[in-house]
Amino acid sequence: MDTERRSSSPELEPQPIHRLQEAVINRIAAGEIIHRPASALKELIENSLDAGSTSIRVTVKEGGMKLLQIQDNGSGIRKADLPILAERFTTSKLSTFSDLTRLTTYGFRGEALASISHVAHLSIITKTKKDACAWKAAYSDGSLAPIKAGQTVDPKPCAGNDGTTITIEDLFYNTPTRLSALRSSSEEYSRILDVMTRYAVHNPKIAFVCKKAGSPSLDLSTPSSSDVPQAIRLLYSHSIAKELLHESISSTGNSQRDDDENDDIDDTPKSWSADVHFTNANYQAKKMVFLLFINHRLVESSRIKRSIESVYSGVLPKGASPFVYLSLEIDPRSVDVNVHPTKREVHFLDEEAIMEKIADAIQKTLAGQSQSRIFEYQVISSSRLGEPKKKISSQHKVRTSLQDRTLDSMFPIADPLILDDPLASTDHNSPSTSAVKVAEIKESAVALCSVQTLRQAVVTGKHHQLTEIIGKHTFVGFVDLPRCLSLVQHSTKLYLVNYGALAEELFYQLGLRQFANFGKLKLDPPPPLRTLVSLAVDNEEGIENSRLTKSQIVDHIVEILMRHRDMLAEYFQLHFDTEGMVVCLPLLLRDYTPNLDKLPLFLMRLGAQVRWGSESECFISFLRELAYFYSPGPLPVTPTHDSEGPSDQNEAREKSAKWQIQYILFPTMRRYLSPPKYLLDRDVVQVASLPDLYRVFERC
């Protein structure tokens, strides 16, 4: 039958070979590079990183199919290069084929923008630092196109910041088969977030932002001053970050733990170094999360993934998977990056030997850690199980009553003074003062990206153990008022705290929380700005060595502050009138008044220390100076001729300061402070533990 059918069919004639049209060639090539919105975004993020950007902002509509916009603050594109920008194989990275062996950039073939222009509507706004204005251009099929109908194709001048903004609209509008093959917009958007998350982990010094068009909230936001563990904690979860282990491995055989920087790579072609963050045996997930970067390029490798999975097969139960971030740096001469259209895969020399050494280091660390695994457990109340309640031993009992005596109540004090200051005349030992209600401080609504990034950095940098201590402490008493030292109790432990350092961080965070919505602290009568700055300059050491006279320094500081007075009034409620009088100061905390003796120094430091040229740095430095002004410090002593003791005024100041610190400052810290880890180094120190004290007394 088959023989008869073949014999009855007409003989096939060879078809002529012809050259495809250029438009068909370009669309086929574009399909190899741009698979979906996430692949287009990956190419654009790499271009932004190559341009030296420190901030990358992405806006998405309908999963990137309707709109995909990426904005960076990199070096920008020269106007002269715009006509050939979207042509195929136009690049600033390569000149000869041999340059591939020394490649240290992400992009090199010049295909990304060309491919996008063939399957989407592409427009670009760019500005270099040398340009007086930004330039806008549109592209279609690799060539310049009119921005609007009836206009010429030449780039048009426009307003814009340094850097580049690339806008992709109607992706795959002319390839309906590719468009119909995409998943839902929500799934495509999740792929976009996944790409940005991975690059944000690998580039913790760069600020990444991603949001949906028209949405006021950010779906991804990272600060520009974190490290890899902090980025993992922010972008993945705290449960992963707290179980992370770290290893640094290199071809020299060195293995460094902690966060030491890797040694410089040798000058031999086979030199390499690896930095890997991986979870311990306490963390178990259903699916492995594997972030692989080779020479800072996000890639995939099933072989490398399998080798790491084999390490965990002997540590985790069946079906459980780890989290692994691996950054591998290899001499460019040993890597072939040109093996995949999207650069998703790379090949390199001695892959098996390198991965064996990395896997051995991971396995050794896991084996050592598993000897002291920490298991989390939950205690079920015995009363719920119908069992008698167990007796708690004395050394584990915790006093929590707010009526307990403080250190001050254990020493004799003089009769209360009759003072004009209502705070100072308060009976500080009365129960009513301990019941002062903490004022509610609402977070202001701010659209500025810089402020949102700073707020997110506070959340990211919060140390959870220290937050627990401060949030549930009981004030014990003052130890040394001039040195800002006091005692607080948490559970069965006693801590010596530098409340001045804690207060400075608190007021910085309160400033961020109330940005552009401060209360006002009016000065009546308003003092002259120039006089206050002059007082600070006269008392500042080292001014004599300056090239400027004291009068010139005062003039310069006053001129800076008056030049920015509109901004200071709008954002911070720091008001200077046209005659140079200080009318209002920002009020950070109700019922708390800063030491106004520090006002001249505060105003002088504003002019000298605030970095006015950058929005984010301006806000940080101003709020830090404001926090320093508000934080308690040593009290000034009024001179007295009474040899028997301090004056009534000095004692009144001390009582008023203690009242504010104990009944206003510490309760506000308990509610609003998100303390960073650096405060644990020397500002919060454990001095006693009740169980340990019981052991000492038992031996006695």
N, C-alpha and C positions, 0 to 999 in steps of 0.2 A: 504493500500500500504506500509506504513512504517513498519507495522508488518511483512508483507511478506518479505521485503527486509532484515530486521534484522535476520529473521529466516533462510534465504538462505545464509547469509555470514558465513564464518568459525568462530568458536569460537577463541577469542584472548588468546594466551598462555602467561603466565607471563615470562618476559625476565630476564635472569640472571643478577645479579648486579656484576660489577667488578670494580677494582680500576683503575682510570685513570693513564696514564703514567705521570711521573714527568714533562716532557716537556710540556704536554698539560695543566697540573695544573698551571704551572708557567705562561704560556701565557694567560690563563684565568684570573689569578690574576693580571697580568700586564695590561690587558685591563681595569680592574676596577680602576687602579691608573692613568695610562697614557692614557687620552682620545685623546689628540692632542698635538702639540708642546708647546702650551701655558701652559698646565697642567704640562708637564715635566719641563718647565722653572720655574714655581711656586715652585715646589719641590726643585729645585736646588738653587733658590734665598734664600729660607728659610734655606737651609743647609749653605749657605754663611753667612747669618746673624747670625746663631747659632755659626759660627766659629769666630765671632767678626770682620768681615770685615768692612773696612771703604771705600772701593772702589770695585764696581762690574761692570764688563765690559762684554757685551754680543754681540756676532757676529752671524749673521743669514744668511742662504742661502736658497732660495726658500721657504720662510715662515717657516723655521726650519725643513722641511722634508728632505732636503739634508744635512744641517749642522746646528747645534745649539751648540754654544760654550759659556761657562760662565767662566770668570776669576775673582778671588777675591784675596785679600791680607790678608786673615784670618790666623788662627792658623795652617792650613795645616793638613795632615794626617800622622801618624807615618808609617814608612816602615813596621813595624811588623804587622800592621793592614790591609795592602793591600791585602793579600790572601783571607780574608773573607769579604772584603769591600762590594762586590756585592751579597753576599748571603742574602736570605730572613731572616728577623727578627734578623739582627745583628745591634746593636745600642750601642751608649755610653750614651744614655739618660735614659734608664730604667734598673733596676735590678730585681725588684719585681712588681707584679701587683698593689700593693698599691702606687707605685711611680706615677701612673697616677693621683692621687689626689693632687700631689704637683708639677705638670708639669709646667715649665715656658719656655720651649723651643718650637720651631716650629715642628721639627721632633721628632719622638719617636719610631716608629715601625720598622724602618730599611727596608722599602719596596721600596723606590724611585729608588735607584741605581739598586737594584735587578730587578725591573720591567723594567727599561730602558734597561738593558743588555739582556733581553729576546726578545725585539722587535727592537733593534738597535745595531749598532756597537759602543761600548763605550770604550773610552780611557781616562786616567787620568794622569796629571802631578802634583805632589804635593811636597811641601817642608816645613818643620817646621823650626823654628828659630835655633834649635840646629843642624839641618842637615848641613853637608858640601856641599851637592849637592841636586838637586831635583831627584825624582824617577818617572819613567813613567811605566804605566801598562795598559794592555788592558783586556777587559772582554767579555765573551760570555756565555749566559745562566747562569749567576751568578757565574762563575768561571773565574780564570785567563786564558788568552789566549795569544798566541804568538803575539808580536807587529808586527812582519813581518814573513812571511812564512820561515820555517826552523829554527827559533829561539826558545829558551826555553820560558816557560811561566813566568819565574821569572821577577819581576820588574827590569828595567834597569836604571842605573844612567844617568842623563842628566843635562843640564843647566836649571836654572829656578829661579824665584823669590819666596820669602816667600808667601805662600798661595797655592791655588789649581786652576787648570784649567781643566775643564771637557768638553770633546768633544763628541757630539752625532752625528753620521752620519747614513744616510739612515734609518730614523725612519719608523717603520712599514714595513720594507722590506720583512719580512716573514709573514705578516698578510695583504695580498692584499685587503681584504674586508674593513678593517679599513682604509687603505690608500686611497681607492677609495671613501670612505664616507667623507673624508675631503674636505673642500672648496678650493678655489683658493689660491695660495701661497700669494697673496696680502692680502686676508682676514685673513689668518693664521698669517701673519706678524702683521696685525693691532691688533689681539688678544694678541700677544706677547707684543707689545707696550703698550697695555692697562694694562696688568699685571704689567709691569715695572713702568708705570706711577703711578699706585696706591701705589705700595711699595715705590716709590720715594717720594710721598707726605707724607706717614706715617713715613719715615726715612729721614728727611731733612738733617741730619748730615752725611749721607753717600752719596758718589758720585756714580751716576748711569750713565752708557753710553751704548747706543745700536746703532748698525749700521749694514748695510747689507755688506756681505763679498765682498771685492773688491771695495766698494764705499768709496771715500775720505771724504764724509760728514757724520756727525752724525745725526741720526734721533731723538735721545733723549740724552740729556746731562744735568746733574744737578751738581751744586757745592756741596762741603761737609760742607758748613758753612752757611746754610740758616735755616729758620724756616718754619712751615707749611703754613702760608699765602704767603710767598715768593715762596715756591714750587708750590702752587696752581697757582700763577700768572705766573710762568714760564711754567708750564706743561699744564695748561688748557687755561686761557686767562686773560688778564688784566680786561676785562669786568666783569668776575666773581669775581676776587680778590677785585676790588674796591667796590663791593656790599656785601662783607662778614661781617657777624656778628659772635660773639664768645661767647660761654658759657662754664663754667666748673661747673659740677654738681657732687655731691657725696651723699653717703648714710647718711652722717651726716647732710644733709640739707643745706650745704653751697653752694652758687651759686656765682662764681666769674667771672666777665667780664674782658676784656683786656687779657693780656698774663701772668697772674700770674700762678705760678706752683701749681698743685693740692696738697692738704694736703696728708700726708702719709695715706695709707689705714689702717683702723683699723685691729686688729688681729682677728676679728670675721669672721666666714665663710660667712656671708651675707654682708660684706662690699664691696663697689664698688665705682668707680669714672668714670666720663665720660667727655671727651673733644670734643666739637662739633663746627665745623665751618659751617655756613649755610648762604645762600644768603637771602637778604631782599626782600621786595615786588617789588623793582625796577627791579629785574632780573627775566626774564621769558624765559624759553626754552621749546622746543617741547617735549623733553624727559628728565626725571629725571636722574641726575648723582648722584649715591649714593655709597659712599665709606664707608664700615663698617669693622672695625677692633675690634676683641674681644681678649683681652690679646695679642695684637700686631699681631694677625693672621688674614689674609684677609679671610673673610667669607661672606656668603650670608644669608639673612633672609627675606623672604617675609612678615612675620608678623611685623617685625620692620619697614620695608619699608612702609607698609600700614599705620602704626600708624603715621609716619612722614608725609606721603601724606595727611592724614586726617587733620593735623594741617594746611597745606598750602591750603586746599580746601576752607577755608574761607578767605584767603588772596589774592590768585592769581585767575585770571579769568579762566574759564573752558578751558582745553587744555594746560594750562601753567604749567611748572614744575620747581622745584628749583635744586640747587646744594647743596649737604649735605655731609660733612665728619664727621664721628662719630667714635671716639676711646673710647672703653669701657673696663675698667680694672676691673676684678672681681676676687675675691679670687679663686685660682685654685681648692679649695675643693668644690666650687659650680658649676664648669663647667665640662661637659662631652665632651671631644674633640674627643672621639673615636666612633662617630656615623655615620661617612661617610668615604668611602674609601679614598677620596682625601682631607679629613678634611675641605671640603668646608662649612659644617654646623656644628654648635655646639649647645648643649643644656645647659641651666643654670637655676639655681633656681630663683624663683620670677621674671621671665622674664616680666610678665605683669605689676607688680608693678614698676619695674625699668623703663620700657619704658613709663609708664604713667607719672612718675616724670620728665623724660627727655623731653617728649612731652610738658608738662606743662611749663617747663622752656623756650623751644623754642617759644611756643605760647605767653608767657608773653613778651619776648623780641621783637618778631615781632609786637605785638600789640602796644608796646611803640614806636617802630621805625616808624610804619605806621602813627603815628600822625604828623610826620614831614618828610613825603616822599619828596625826591628830584627828580624832573622831568627834564630830559634833553630836550632841544628844539633847533630848528634851526631858525635863523632869516632870513626871505626872504626880499631881498632888495625891498623897496617901489617903486623904479624906474622900477623894473621888473613888478610890478603890475599896472603901469600906474598912481601911486599916487605921489603927490608932496613929495619931500625929506624933512624929518623932521629936524628941526634945532637942533643942538647939543648944550647943555648948556655948559657954559664956564668951569665948574668944571670937565667936562668929556672929554675935548679936550686934546689930547696928542701931545706933540712936539716930532718929530722923526728926524729932520734934523741933519745931521752929522756936519753941520756948526755952530750949536748953541754954545754959549760960555760955557766954563767950569769954574770951581771955580777958577783955576789958573789965568785965564784971567781977573778976577775981582779984582785982587790985583796988585799994581805996582811992577814991577820987574826991576832989574838993567839991564844995557846994556849987550847984549850978549858978553860972554867971548871968546877970541880967544884961542882955545884949540887944542891939538894934537889929541884928541879923536873925530873922525868924528861924532859919535852919540851925544856926548855932545855939539858939535858946531852947531847942527841942530836947526833951529828956531822951537821950540816946539809949537808955536801958529799958524804956517802956515797951510793952508788947505792941503798942499801936504802930511804932515805927517799923517793926519787922513785917507789918502787913501792908506796906506801901505797894500799890498796884503798879505793875510794869506797864508803861504806855504801849499801846498797839502801834506798830510801825509798819505801814503798808508799803509794799514794793510799787514804785511808780511805773507807769507804762511808758517805755522809751523805745523809739524805733531805731535809734542809732545802733548800728552793728557793733561798733567798738565797745559800747557800754554792755550790750548783751554778751559779747565775748568775755569781757572782764567779769561779769556776773557768773558766767559759766565756769571761769577759771577758779572762782572761789568755791563753787560746788565741787569741782574736780579735785581741788587740793585739800579738801576737808579730811582730817585724820579722825577716823571713827572712834578709836579708843579715847583720844583726848576729848572729842565731842561728848562722849558718854560721861567722862569725869566732870567736865564743866557744866554739862546740862543737868546733872543730878547731884551737884555738890551741896554741902552745907557749910556756910561760912563759920569759921572758928574764931578768928581774931587777927588783929594786926601784929606783926612781928617787928617791922622796922619801917616807919612811915617815910623817912627821907630816901630809903632805898626801894620803896614801893613793894615791900614784901609782906605777905599775909599767909595764913594757914587756912586750908579748906579740907573738908573730909568727904571722901566718896567711898561708900561701902565700909569696909573695915580698914581702909588705908588713909593716911594723913599726908597731905601734899603741901609743900612750900611753893607758892606761886608768886611770880613777878606780875602783879596786877597792872603795872604800867605798860609792860609789853603786851599783855592780853588786851588791855583797853585800847592801845594804839591800833591793833588789828581789828578790834570791834568797831571803832569809829571809822576806819577805812571801809569796812563792809556796810556800816550804816549809811555812809556817804554814797556808796554805790546803790544801796537799796532805795534811797530817797532822791536819786539823781533828778535834777530839774524840778523837784517838788519839796524843797527844804522849807522849814519854818524860818522865821526871822528873829534875830536877836538884836533889837534896836539899841543904839548907843545914844544916850541923851545926857549932856549935849554931845554931838558928834565931834570926835577929835580930828585934827588935821592929819592927813596921810603923810605929808612931808615931815612933820614933826616926829611921828611915830617911827618912820623909817630912819630918820636921823639919829634917834635914840639908839636903835639897834646897831647902826653902822658905827657909832661912837664906841660902843661896847664890844664890837667884834674884833677878835684878835687877828693879826696878820694883815690888816688893811694897809698898814704902812708900806708893805712890800708891793702893793699894787701900782700899776702904771697910772691909775686915775687917783685924783684927790678924793677925799671923803665927800665933798660937795658934788663932784661929778658922779660918784657912785650913787648918791641919793637921787640926783636928777635922773640918772638912767633907770633906776628901779621905779621911781614914780611915773616916768614916761611910759614904761612897759605896762604897768598896772592900769594907768588911765587909758592907754590905747586899747586894752582888752576889757574895759569896764562893762561894756554891753554884754559880752559873753559871760563874764563873771556874775552879772546880775541875773541873766536869764537862766543859767544852769545851776548856780550855786548860792543865789541870794546874797552875794557879797556886793554891796552897793557903795559906790563912790559918787558923790554929786559933782556937778561941773566945776565947783570951786575946790575940789580935792579933799572933801571931808568924808570920813568913814561913817556912813549912815547906818548900815546894817551888816551883821555877820550871819553866816548860816547857822541855824539851830539844828543840831544833830539829834539831841535827846532831851525830851521834856523833863523839867525839874533838875536838869544838870547844867551847871554853868561852868565853862572853862575858866582857867586861871588867866584873867585879862592882863596880868603882868607879862605874859608871853606874847601879847598881841604885836608889839613892835618887831620881835624876832620873826613871828609868823609872816608879817607883811614883807619884811626884808627878804625872807627865804622864798616867798612867792616870786619876786622879781628875779632872783638869782638861780633858783633851783627848778622851777617849772619849765618843761620843754614845750614851748609854745608852738613849735613848727609842725608837730604831728598830733592829730586828734587823739589817738589812743594814749600816746605817751603824755600828752598834756593832761588828760583826765586822771591818769594814774598818779603822776607827780603832784598834781594839785591836791587830790584826795589824800595822798600820803602826808603832805604838809599839813593839811587840815586835821588829819588824825593825830599828828604829833602835837599840834596846838591844843587839841581837846584832851589828850591823854594826861592823867595826873602825874605830877612830878614833885620834886622837893619843894616845900613851901618856903617863900621868902621870909626872912626873919626881920622884924621891925626893930631897929636899934633901941636899946633901953639902957638907962643909967642905974636901974635897980639891980644890985649885985646878988639879991636873993633868988632871982628866978626870972623867967620870961614875962613879958608884958601881957596884960589882959587881951590885947589885940592879937598877939601871936597864938594864945591859947584858943581864942575864938575861931581863928582861921583853921587851926588844927581840928577842932571839933566839927566845924562845918565840912571840912574835906573828908573826915572819917565818915560822917553821915552820908554824904553823897556817894562815896565809894561802896559802903556796906549795903545801903538800902536802895540805891539807884543803879550803880554800875554793875555790881555782881549779879543782881537779879536779871538785868538786861543781857549780860553775858550768858546766863543760864538759858535764856530764851532765844537769842538771836546770833550768838557767835558760832561760826563754823571754823574752828581753829585749824591752821595748817600744821604739818608735822614739825616744822623747824622750832615751834614753841616748846616742844618736848626736850630739846637739846639742853637748855639751861634755865628756862623760865617756868617749867612745871616739874618739880622734883619730888619724888616720894621720900618722905623722911621717917615714916613709921608704918608698921602693919600690926594690927591687933593680934592675929595668931602668932606672929613672930615674937611680940612682946611677951605673950603668955609663955612661950617656950623659955625665954630668958628668965622670967620670974620663977618658973617651975624648977630651974636648975639652982636657983638661989634658996 
